[in-house]
Amino acid sequence: MYLSTQDQLEDFCQKIAGEKIVAVDTEFLRERTYFPKLCLVQVGAGGLTAAVDPILIEDLSPLARIFEDPTVTKVLHACGQDLEVLLDGMGCVCAPVFDTQLAAAFLGLRQQVSYGSLVESYCGVRLPKAESLTDWSRRPLDAEQLEYAEDDVRYLPGIYERMVAELARLDRLGWVSPEMDALCDPAKIRRDPSEAFLRLRRSGSLTRRQLAVAREVCAWREGVAAERDVPRKWVVSDEVVVEACKRTPGSLDRLRRIRGTEQLSDRDARGLIDAVARGVACPAEECPRVTKHVRPSAETEGVIDLMYAVLRLVSERSGVATQLIATRDDLLDFLQDRRRSPLSRDWRWELAGETLDRLLSGEVGLTVKAGKIELL
C-alpha cells in the first residue's frame, strides 16, 4: 500500500492497532542538508505492508504513537540511522527495538550482514538492488520503487520470529536484550553539540588544550550547520578545524592564513575565532581527557595475539561475531585493567572474559590438533 493522504494513514494505523510486532524502515536524503530529509516510512505488521509518504502527509502522529508504544516491538535492520531520522522527521523516540543485524551477530552470521543477505539466508529470496540510488524525494514514485521500498519491511516480521526462537533455544535472549535497549537510548540518538568534537577526523594528535578548542569550534559549527540546514563540512572542513585548533588564531588575519578559510564570510570567521577563544580560556581541569592507547610493546602484542586467538576460538564455537565480543583495543584494556573492561561483565564475561582471565592466569593454554587451535 502507498499511503499519501491523512485518511489513508489513519485507516492503516487502525488496522495494525494491537499488533505487537511492527517492522520499520525509512528512506531519506542527507547529502545536501544537516538534518536528514525523511522521504518515506515503510511499515509492516499483521501481514500488511505500507509505504507512508511523509512529504505529502503533514500529520504523522498516528504512526508516531505506534513507534513510541512501549508494548510494541519495532523490528529494524541496522537501525542506527533510521532511529535518528525518525527522531528528526517525526519527533519520536522509537522504542523498544529489535535490530536484526545485531541479532544476526549473535547467531553465527557476520557482524554487519546486509539486509539482502539476511533475507536470502532466512527466506531464500534474492532482493533486487536497482533502486539503491533512488532520489526518494522526487514525486511521483512508481510501482517499482514502492515495491522495492516495501521489500525492506516485508520479510522482517518472519525473520524476527525465527531469530527470537533461535536466541531462546540458545539461551541468549538475556544477552541480546541489553544491547537492543542501548540502541534506542535517547542520549545516543540525539545530537549533543558539545560532543561533536569526538567525531572530528584527524584529531588524534591534539593535546587536551587543543581538544578544548576543538570542542568549542565543533559545537559552533554544529549550530551554524543546523541553523542553515547544510552539511557541517559546508561550513568548514574537519581539516581546517584541526588546523585552527593547533594555531589558535585570534584575529581575522591569522585565521585567513589557514588554507580553506577563504570560503568563510567575515561573520562566520569571527564566530570561529570566538569559539577558539572560548576553548583557549577553558580551565585546565575542564579540558577533555586524551584517550589514547599507547602502542603496546612487542611482548604485550604477543599476549594480545594469544588472547585474540582464544577470542576467535570462542567466536567459532559460539557463533557470536568476534568484533561483537571484543576488539583488539578491548583486549588491551582487559589486559591492563580487567575490572573496568566490558569483558568482565554480563554475557561477555560468561562467553569469553572468564576464559581469557584463566589464560592470563596460566590456568589454560592453546594447542593445535588436526590443524585447528584448541584449548588445553
N, C-alpha and C positions, 0 to 999 in steps of 0.2 A: 504493500500500500504506500502511496505517496500522499502525505498529508500536507496540504498547503493552505488550509483555512482553519480558523479558530474552532469552528463547529466540528470539523473532522478530527482535530486533535482531542477535543474534549470527549468525543464519542469513543475514540480509540482508548483513551485513558480509562474510561468507564468499563470498557470490555476487558482490560487487563487488571482492573482493580481486584485485589485479593490474591493475585499471583505472588508467590514468594521468591521466585527467581526471574530476574529481568536481565536480558543481555543488552549491552550498551556499546556503541562505538560512535565516533564523531569524524566528520570531515571538516578541515579548517585550513586557512591560509595564514601565514605569518611572515612571509619573505619581505614584505614592504611595510610592516606595521610593528609596533611594540606589543600591542595586545593581539593575541590570535583572533582571527575573524571566524566565528562559528558559522559554517555553511550548511551543515546537515547533521542531524542526530538520528542514528539508526537504533531501533529498539526491537527486541524480540522477546515475546512472552506468551505463554499459553498457546503455542502453536501459530501465533501471528507474528509477522514481521512488518515493520513500517519504517519509512524514511520521512522524518519530520523536517520541514523546511523552516528554519528559524529566520530566514531572510524575509519570508512572506507572512509568517505568523508572529505577531507582536508579543502576545502573552503566552509564555511557555510555563507558567506557574503550575498548570495541572501535571505536567511532566516532572517539574522540579519537585513537587510533593512526593512523587513516587521515588525519585532518586534519593531524596533525603529520608525516606521512611526507614527507620531502624529495623523493621521487621522484614524488609525486602532485601535480598542479596543481589547486588548488581554484579554481573559477570562481564569482565572485560579482558582484553588481551593486550599486554604491555600498556598498562593503564596510566602511566605517569603523565604524559602529555594530555590525555583525554580528561583527567581529573582537573588539570589546570585550565583547560579550555572550557569545561563545564562551569567552573567557578567564575571565570571571566565572562562567559557568554550567557549564563543562566543565573549566576549568583547563588549557586547551590554547592554545598559540600556533599559529594556523592559517597554515601557510606550506609552500611558496610559493603566492602567489595571483595570479589574473588578474582584474582588475576591468573588466567590460565597459563601465561608464560612463566610466572613464578612457580605455580604448582607443577608445571612440567619439569622444572629443575629438581623437584623432589621425587620425580617418578621415572628417572632414567633417561630423560631427554636432555639435550644440551641447554645451557642456562638461558640463552636468548633465542630460543627456537621461534621461527616466524609463524605467523598465523596460518599461512598457506601450508607449511609443513605439518603443523598440528592437525589441520583439517584432513590432510591426506593420510596422516598416521591413524587418526581416530575414526574417520568417516569414509576413507577410501575415495575421496573426491579431490580432484585437482582443480583449484580455482584459477580463473583467467587473471592475467596481470595487465590487461590492455588499458585499464583506466587509472593506473597508479599515478600518472602525472596529470590527471584531470584538473582543470580550473573549476573547483566546486562552487565558486561564487557566481558563475555565469548561469543565466536562466534563458530559456527553459532547459531542464535536464531531460535527457531522452531515456527511453526504456532500458537501454543497455547500461547506462550509467547507474540508474536506480537499482537494477538487478545486481550490479557489481557492489554497490553500497550495502544493499540488504544482505548479501552473502556474508558480510563481516559480522553479522549477528545471528544469521540463520542456524549455524551449527553450534553456537556457544552453549545453549542450554543442555544439549545432549552430551557435549564434551564435559561440561561441568559435572553432570550426574555421574559419568564414568570416573572422572578424576576423584570426586569425593568418595566414591565406593572404593577405589584403589587406595586412597590415603587412609581410609578407615581400616581396610584389610591389613595395611602395613603399620597401623597404629601411629600414623604421622599427622593426624589432624591437629593434635596438640602442638606439633612443630610449626605447622603452616599458619595457624590462626593468628599468632602474634605478628608474623611477617606481613600478613594481609592487613591487619589493623594499622600497622605502621604506614602503609601506603597511603591511607586516607587521613592521616594526621593533618589537620588544617595548617599547623605551623610549617609543615613541609611543602604544602601546596601553594600557600600564599607567598608572594614575593616580599621579602624584607630588604628594603634598600640598603640597610646598614650591613647586610651580609653579601651584597653583590660582589664585593672585592674578593670573596672566596672563590669565585668563578673566573677571576681575571687570569688570562693566559700570560705566560712568561713572567709570573710574579715570584718564581721560586728564589730569585737572587735578592729580593728586597729584604731590608732589615726591618726590625719591629717599628722603628720610627717611619720608615718609608711605607710600611703596611698601614700605618695610621693615616698617612696621606692618601693612600690608595682607597681606604675605606670611605673617606670623605669625598674624593673625586668620583668614585664609582656611584656613591649614593646621589651625588649631584647629577651625574649622567643619567641615572635611572629616572630621576624626577623630570628632567628635560625630555627624555625619550617618551615617558608616559604622557606628559602634557601634550606633546606633538603627535603622539601615536606613530612613532617611527622607530626602526631598529636602533638599538643603542649604539651600534658601530657607525650609524649615520651621524650621530652627534660628535663622537670622537672615538678613534680606534683604540683597541687594547694596547697596541704598541706605543701610541702617543701617551696614554695614561701611565704606563710603566716608566717611560722616559721622564714624564713630568714628576713622577714620584721620586726619581733619582736626582733630578736637577732642582726641584722645588722652586720654580720661577716665582718671583714676587712682583713682576711688572710685565706689562704687555710686550715690551721689547725683548725681555728674556724668554718669555713664552714663545714668541714668534720665531725664535732661533731653533725651535724644535720642528723638524720637518714633519708635515702633516697637520700643522695647526692653521695653515692658511685658509682652510675651509670654515674655520670658526669666525662668527661675527664678533665684533668688539664686545657686545653684550655677553655672548657665551664665553669668550676668552676671559672676561673679568669674573664670570661665575666660576670658571675653572680655577683661576688664581685665588679667589676667596676660599674655595674648597681646599686648595693646597695649604693656605694659611691656617685653616682650622686643623688640618692634620699636623702641621708643624707645631701648633700650640697645644696639642693633646698632651696631658700629663703622662709621664713615662710609665706609670703603673697601669694606665688605661690603654696603652698601645697593644695591638693584637700580639698574641704569642706566636712565635715562629715554630710551626710544627714541621720539622724536617727530620727525615731519617738519615742518621749518619751512616755512610757506606760501611756495611759490615766488613770485618776483617776476613781474610781468606778462611780462617778456621771457623768463623761464625757462618760464612756462606756454605761451608761444607755441612755444618749441622742443619742449616735450613734446607739444603738439598735432601738430606736424610729425612727430615720432617715432611718435606713435600712428597717424597716417595711414599711415606706412610699415608699421607692425605689422599694421594691418588689411589692407593690400595683400598682405603675406606670408601672412597667415592665409587670405585668399580664394584665393590661388594654391595653397597647400599643403593646405588642408583641415584644418589644425590650429587648434583653437579659440583665439581671441585671448587670452582670460584664462589659458589653459594656458601660453601662451608667456610672457606678462608682463602685469602690471597697470601702471597709471599710476605708482604708487609705485615699481615695479621700474624703470620708465623713468627716473624721477628719480634713483634710486640709480645707474643705469648712467651717467647724465649727470655725476653728482658724483664717482663712483669706479668706473671701469669694471673695474678689477682684481678687486674684491670682488663684483661683480654676477654672479648666475646666468646672465645673458645673455652672459657672457664665457666660459662653459664648455659643454662637451659639445654636445648636439644644439641647444640654444637659440642657441649661437654660430653653429653651422652654418646654422641656419634663418633667424635674424633678427639676431643680435648683430653679425655681420660687416657686414651691410648698414647697420645703424644706426651702426656705427663709421665707415663710409665717409660716411654722411650728415653726421655731426657733424664730419668732417674736410673737408667740402666737395667730396668726390670724386663724389657722386651727388646728384641733386636730384629734384624732383617736377614733373610737368606734368599737364595734362588733355587727354585725347584721346577724342573721341567720348563725352564726358560721364563718362569714367572717369579715375581717378587712375592715372598710370603713372610708373615710374622713368625718370629721364633718364640 
